[in-house]
Amino acid sequence: MTSKEEQENQGFKVHDRRRFNADGSPAEDAGSPAENPAPPPSEAPSEPSPSAEVPPAAGSNQREIPADFVTLLLSLAASAQSALGISPNPRTGKVEVLLPEAKYSIDLLAVLQEKTKGNLSSEEEKFLEVLLYDLRLRYVEAKGGK
């Protein structure tokens, strides 16, 4: 066998370099700190704090959008508004009325309202209620039931 064939048949080997076991006890074959040096402080990865903001991507003028319940509701409402022809379709840039898509987004909001009942703050609950009322009214108007 050539050395290349030997390497292909050998596979790979995993070396566990963790210094502690899952229970916190020192690992037996973790090696000494000299064998596994820690990266210099400037290269050591730092864990971001939960409140730290992620900076926008280079060249981006957009702010980071928070991932919270109200943002989820607004995202679904924007889909419904686009499908109702209230705002342009973000994919095509055209104002289109797509009632099945609008109904789907409104129905998803209704599912969220039902599944989160009793777990929302009063502000979130009221916001969702008003949002659904408005979208349902606009849906009926778009469908021709003015």
N, C-alpha and C positions, 0 to 999 in steps of 0.2 A: 504494500500500500504506500502511496505517496503521502507526503506530509499534509497536502491539501485534503486528501480523502480521509486521513486520520482525523483532521480537525472537523470535517463535516459529520463524521460518525460519532465524534466525542460528545456532541451536544453542548450544553452550557451548565455552569455550576453557580449556585447561589450562595453567597457568604452573608450570614446574618451578623451585622456589626452593631446591633443594638447592645447597649451596656446593661440594660435591665430587662427582667422578665415581666410578663403581664401583671404579676402580683407585686412588683416593685423590688424583688430581690435581685442582687447583682447576677448578671449572666456569667456562666462559667467560662465560655470561650469568647468573651467580648473583647479580649485583648487589653493591653494597657493603654492609657490615654496617649502615650507616645506613638503607639502603633496606629491609632485612629485619631489623628489630631482634628480638633474642631476647626472649622473655617475661621479666618480672622474676623473680628467684629464687623468690619466694613462689608464682608461677603456673607455674613450669617443672615439667613432669612429672618425677617421680623414678622411676627403675626400681627395683622392689623387689629386694632381695637374695634369692637362692634359698632362704635359710633363714628369710626373713621370713614371719610368719604373716598370713594375711588375717583381718581382724577379722570377727566374726560380723555378720550384717545387723542393722540397727537394729531393736530390739524382739525380737530372737531370743535365746533362752536356750540355744541349742544350740551345742556346740563344733564346730569344723571337723573333718571326718573325713579322715584322711590317705588319699591316693590311692597305695596301695602294693599289693603282691601279696597279702599276708595279708588286707587289707581286701576285695580282689576275691574271695578264697576265702570269706570270711565272708559276703559278700553273696550269693553263689551258694548257700552252705549255708543261709542264712536262707530263701531261696526254697524250697529242698528241704524244710526243716523245716516251713514253712508248708503246703506241699502234702501233707506227710505227716500233718498234723493235730497236730503237736507244739506249734506256736504258731499264734495266730490269723492269718488272712489280713489283711494290712495294708489292703487295699482295702475289705473288707466288715466286718472286725472279728469274723468268725465263724470257728470252728474247722472246717475242711473237709478232707476227704481227697481229693486229686486226684492219683492215682497217675501218670498220664501226665506231668503237670507236674513231679512229684517225680523221675521217671526222667530227664526232660530236664535238670534242674539237676544231677543226679548224673552224667549222661553228660558234661555240659560240664566238670565238675570232672575227670573221667577224661581228657578230651581235653587239658585244661591239664596234667595230670600227665604225659601222654605227650609233649606238645610241649615241655615245659620240662625234660625229663629231662636231667640233667647240667649244668643252668644255675641250679639253685637252691642256696641255702645248705642245710646239713644240717638246720637248724631248720625252714626252709620245707618241705623235702622230707618231714620227719617229720610236720609239722603237716598237710600235705595227705594223707599216707598214713593218719593216724589219722582225719581228718575223713571221708575216703571210706569207710573201714572202718565207722565208726559209721553213716553215712547209708545205706550198702548194707544193713547189718544191720537198721536200722529200716524200710527199704523192704520187705525180705523179710517182716518181722513184719507190716507193714501189709497186705501182699498176702495174708497168710494162711498163709505157710509157716513158722510158728513152729517 
